[in-house]
């Protein structure tokens, strides 16, 4: 009885293996493996949403220049308010915001550049202050993507806030 059961099981497994071999050859395996590798290769280029890591804004985030900043402050990651930390480089593209300086009451254009090429610092201050943010189709005004995608090294490190000039009224 057990021998008969093993013969039936053996025939079914053999038939299934042959059916799989007929329908899934080496070419289909190579095609699937190539698709997987291409997907893995392009994934660092794809935009990602940093809002998931947003915590309560610290005092540093309430500074007027950070009105449209979304990311880690370079001033808490080894750099300064306007310069990237050593070993990282400013993104080739950036987004802009219009921030009001409470000291003089004027509005300023602020350029936000991601610093790329180093891993993020775990103890750095993360800010998510998206005042005046525009939808993703207005790329120069949208801060929720990885702007390091234009650089050779796409790893995000932190963000600097550079005042470009007075905003037109």
Secondary structure, 3 states (H helix, E strand, C coil): CHHHHHHHHHHHHHHHHHHHHHHCCHHHHHHHHHHHHHHHHHCCCCCCCHHHHCCCCCHHHHCHHHCCCEEEEHHHCCCCCCCCCCCCEECCCCEEEEEECCCCCCEEEEEEEEEECCCCCCCCCEEECCCCCCCCCCHHHCCCCCHHHHCCCCCEEEEEEEEEEECCC
